[in-house]
Amino acid sequence: MAQSADHLVDQIAQLNAARNLVLGDAAFYPQIVNGVLPIIGARARVELRRWGAEFLAETFSSPAFSAGPKQQLATNVLQTLRDILELPEQDTVALKYIVQTAASLYPLIFRHIINNPGDTTAWENMTAIKQVILRQWDSFPYPVRICCIKFVQRVVQVQTHGLIADPRRPDQNETSLAIVPRNHAVLALPNLEAEASGLLDRLLSVFQEESSDPLLVNATLNSLSVLIRSRQSISNKIINAVMNFIPAKQVRGPITPTTRVAVKSMERTARSLMINIMKRNPSHPLAGKMQQYVDRVMQSRLEPSDDLSRKRGLPSEPTDGLDSSKRARLDAETPPLIKVPPLPPGPISFAQLYTLTEDTGLSNFDVKQLPADLLVKIVVPVLARVDQSALNQAVDAIRMRYQTLKKQQAAHPPPPPAEDEDDDYEPEYQPMDVSEPIAAPAAMDAEMADGEPDLVSLGPFVLPQPPPLKEDEAAEIGRGAVGRVFGMLATSEVAPASAKGKGQQQHLGFARLAGSTFDRDAWVTVLTRLATRAPAGLEADGKKSADDASRKPAIADSIRETLYRYILEDFRGRVNVGIMWLNEEWYNDRVQMKFVATHVEDEEPSVPLHYDHWALKLLDGFLPYLDSRDMKIFIRFLSEIPEVTIPITKRVASLAKDPERVNLCVQSLLYLIMFRPPAREICLNALEDVYQTYEESRPSAGKILARWRPQKTEEQQQQQQQQQQPALANRTVTANGAQEGASSEAPDAQSTDAAASTAAAS
């Protein structure tokens, strides 16, 4: 016996040494596991089976052990686990670790069967292990039942449809029914899905029992979070089942400290589950109901159980200064009692009810005469110095007065009001005496008109129509509204990119509504369309009927002028506003031209066009302030405006007047030449003018023209050479003449030097 005990100790020591080896290097797991399987089998001693079950659970849950070798090793341990699980003598420790191992193995075996449908032995062993666990789930001890909950959660997760992250790499996708082929030889999708649904109902039944065990409830709640997060198809069902569970209502029998701790633990776990779901997905469809559930669980705590744990209740005697005898025995200073005057006889007003002073002048003082700020300055310091006992006595006195008045009114109710004869008057019917002469109709009408009161003759009251606004008043009101909207633009900011990416506008694309986000872009859209589309069809008539000199600016023109000034205040940051505005102007011009050409039968239909005017005005406004650092902003502006005209290209070409902005001019025209084919020719003409006019632009502009207009470039080079040859000849002639002049002047210089030397000698 001693030898067998020593041998067992030596075996355990060797196995622990092997465990330490694989903990240091996970690459030894396959070798060690295959080596210890014969030692920890069903015929081994209980101690060895316990060690083996714990080692296998640790092996297949280790994050250091990669999934590929783990899946290959999983098929080797199934038979050993099945043999130990089917033993008649069941050890709780070994069973707990075996169920944990089965929970880790199930996804691995499921994926192995998907890829290898011919390996039916592995699937039969896994199915047998699953059936044993599910059959004995309710009869296992509590530690094993908690592990069974984890196993069932893993089975439900595998046998439901999950998301496909990347269809091109099935090995990277999560193990679920989504990766199972429809015509698989072993796995039947309808049967597996039905089994998962039944297991989920069985898992959630713990919330419907009359007396739920807190250990099983907490274990179930902790396991459901994975299913809610990874399986959208069943998440709502799980959340609704949890929200129908109120831990305080599950209490049966006497409330003990153990019961209170159990209920509090279930409440805390349920609240944590809901709060974590709302944190992960704040826009969850059931977020409002989950918040209500959390609040309801907080309010349904076992308050009566807290009262039972107290030794005694609160004192029932008054402690607010009304019991003076007790304070006298305790040698405490008795607060002075205030004098409450009796109420006067007769009906009582609210002012008399709340008046406790007998000073006539003070009671008749009207507080409304004082300003509110002065009252605040007086009342706040006075309330800070009020004696608490005196305040309590005054409140009690008014309460006693009110209760006395209620009793008096109940004992002596007031008499009912006199009935209104006019309302309840019902004249008796008396038949007309035929023998009496009938009065003339005119006399009867006059008599009725005299007898009717004025109120009867009034008809329905209708408010008079307001006077019509004058044109100047309407224009002034419109300009004021526009000014207020532009004032809002200064405070409104553009929504950040992350918020826009999550918003509805980003998802709807072209189907979105303009101006529905209430940010700066939305208000700019409203303003630009007010300026362009609102007065469409009205401007032409106004121009024909009134003189341009005498016509006052319309609201649309004032909006355009304000937009122009708004953009120039910060044209680098508000270039988007300018682009949006010019697009609206161009679109409105084209729509108006099409409408007039189709519907108006006139010799010369005139349509006011605004795009060219405001585009040139905007360019003239910010072109003087551009430098080489603004190249991206300027090119973006030119690329996104709807039309590039000849005057616009001339404005761009004018940048070449400044030698520091020649590159900006050339690069802007190059971009338009390359990416705006409709404007290519006019841009090439502008670039050619720049090449001929400004010498600093020829190195860069010449390369572009050599590519896009090689013939014009050769002609220009030949013309330059022809112009340079006469200039060189003139320079040569001038140089020769200068040499002859120098030689003819040399004797004069010599004579001058001789005269100077003679004068110096004399």
Number of C-alpha atoms within 10 A of each C-alpha: 6 7 8 9 10 11 12 15 13 12 14 15 12 12 19 13 12 17 18 11 15 19 17 10 11 15 15 15 21 18 11 15 20 13 12 16 18 12 16 22 21 20 13 14 12 17 14 21 23 20 17 24 25 19 20 23 20 17 22 24 15 15 10 14 19 12 13 10 12 18 18 13 19 21 19 15 18 22 20 16 25 21 14 22 21 13 11 7 9 13 14 15 17 21 25 23 23 28 26 24 26 29 24 22 24 22 20 22 22 23 20 18 21 19 13 13 15 12 14 13 13 21 21 13 20 21 14 17 23 20 12 13 24 16 11 13 18 12 11 17 13 15 15 23 22 22 23 25 23 21 24 23 21 21 23 24 24 24 24 23 21 19 15 16 11 10 10 9 9 12 12 11 16 19 24 21 23 17 18 19 13 11 9 13 13 14 18 14 18 10 11 17 17 13 16 21 16 13 17 20 14 11 21 19 13 19 22 14 11 11 13 18 15 20 15 19 22 18 18 21 20 16 20 21 18 14 18 19 13 15 19 14 13 18 17 15 14 19 19 13 16 21 19 11 19 20 24 19 13 17 17 11 7 8 14 12 12 9 18 16 12 19 23 19 17 24 23 16 18 23 20 15 21 20 17 12 19 17 11 10 12 13 10 14 10 15 17 12 15 22 15 13 20 19 12 13 20 14 11 13 18 18 9 9 15 12 11 12 10 9 6 8 8 6 7 6 9 8 12 13 18 17 12 17 12 14 15 11 8 9 9 11 9 15 14 11 13 14 12 15 11 10 14 9 6 6 8 11 8 7 10 13 17 15 16 18 13 12 9 8 8 10 13 9 9 9 9 8 7 9 9 11 8 9 12 11 10 11 10 10 10 10 11 8 8 10 10 13 18 16 14 13 19 19 13 13 18 16 14 12 16 14 11 12 16 12 10 11 11 10 9 9 8 8 6 6 6 6 9 8 8 7 7 8 9 8 6 6 6 6 6 8 8 7 6 7 7 10 8 8 9 8 10 12 11 10 11 10 12 10 9 10 10 9 7 7 8 8 7 5 6 6 6 6 6 6 6 8 10 9 11 11 11 13 18 14 14 17 18 13 12 19 15 11 15 20 11 14 18 10 9 15 12 12 15 8 9 8 10 14 12 10 13 13 16 13 12 10 9 9 9 13 11 14 15 14 16 14 16 19 21 17 20 22 18 14 21 23 17 17 23 22 17 13 15 17 14 10 13 14 11 13 14 10 9 11 10 11 6 7 11 13 10 19 21 24 15 17 21 20 13 16 19 20 14 17 19 18 11 11 20 14 11 13 17 17 20 23 19 17 26 23 18 20 24 19 15 19 21 14 14 18 15 13 13 16 15 9 8 12 9 9 6 8 11 16 20 14 15 16 21 18 9 18 24 14 12 18 16 14 15 16 14 9 9 16 16 13 10 13 17 11 16 22 18 16 16 20 17 14 17 17 17 20 15 14 14 20 22 17 16 24 23 16 21 23 15 13 13 13 18 24 20 24 27 23 16 22 25 20 16 22 20 11 11 16 10 13 18 19 15 20 27 21 15 23 28 21 13 25 23 15 13 14 12 17 21 19 10 14 24 20 13 21 21 13 10 16 14 14 12 13 19 13 11 16 13 12 11 12 12 11 11 11 11 11 11 11 11 10 11 12 10 11 11 11 11 11 11 11 10 12 11 10 11 12 11 11 12 11 11 11 12 12 11 11 11 9 9 8 6 5
